[in-house]
């Protein structure tokens, strides 16, 4: 959840205000310290314009990754000479 929101450049406070939820509550939900009901999850997903499944999975969905993400195929390779010596 948090990775998608941050990738979109949306602050937690802005999201909370726009969907009518407490920022502390959303922070705990994003950090997996508290659960959220279906209503909040639907508001969150709708606001970010992503499918509900995109925010309920633990890993970043491939179509939501940022360029250069260490999780994506487009990550920069290590520079030459950084591959260790024999």
C-alpha positions in Angstrom: 0.0 0.0 0.0 2.6 2.5 1.1 4.9 1.8 -1.8 2.2 2.5 -4.3 1.1 5.7 -2.5 4.6 7.0 -2.3 5.4 6.0 -5.9 2.4 8.3 -6.9 3.9 11.1 -4.8 0.9 11.2 -2.5 1.5 12.1 1.2 -0.2 10.1 3.9 -1.9 13.3 5.3 -3.3 14.2 1.9 -4.6 10.7 1.3 -6.1 10.6 4.8 -7.8 14.0 4.3 -9.1 13.1 0.9 -10.7 9.8 1.9 -11.8 11.0 5.3 -9.6 8.8 7.5 -7.2 9.5 10.3 -3.6 9.7 9.1 -2.4 7.7 12.2 -4.9 5.0 11.4 -3.7 4.8 7.8 -0.1 4.7 8.9 -0.8 1.7 11.2 -2.6 0.0 8.3 0.2 0.6 5.9 2.7 -0.7 8.5 0.7 -3.8 9.0 0.1 -2.9 12.7 -3.7 -2.6 12.3 -6.3 -4.0 9.9 -8.7 -2.0 7.8 -12.2 -2.7 6.9 -13.4 -3.2 3.3 -14.8 0.3 3.1 -11.4 1.9 3.9 -9.6 -0.5 1.6 -12.0 0.3 -1.3 -11.6 4.1 -0.7 -7.8 3.7 -0.6 -7.7 1.6 -3.8 -10.1 3.9 -5.6 -8.2 7.0 -4.7 -5.0 5.5 -6.0 -6.8 4.2 -9.0 -5.6 0.6 -8.5 -7.4 -2.7 -8.2 -8.1 -3.7 -4.6 -5.7 -6.7 -5.0 -2.9 -4.2 -5.6 -3.1 -2.9 -2.1 -3.9 -6.1 -0.3 -0.8 -8.0 -1.4 2.5 -7.8 0.6 4.7 -7.4 -2.5 4.7 -4.5 -4.9 2.7 -5.4 -8.0 4.9 -5.4 -11.0 2.8 -2.8 -12.8 3.1 -0.4 -9.9 6.9 -0.5 -9.6 9.0 2.6 -10.1 11.8 2.6 -12.7 15.1 1.6 -11.1 13.3 -0.4 -8.3 15.5 -3.2 -7.0 12.5 -5.4 -7.4 12.1 -4.8 -11.1 13.9 -6.1 -14.2 15.0 -2.6 -15.1 17.3 -2.2 -12.1 20.8 -0.9 -12.9 23.4 -3.6 -13.1 26.4 -3.4 -10.8 29.2 -1.3 -12.4 32.1 -3.1 -14.1 34.8 -4.3 -11.7 32.3 -4.7 -8.8 31.8 -8.4 -9.4 34.5 -9.6 -7.0 37.9 -11.0 -7.6 38.9 -14.6 -8.1 
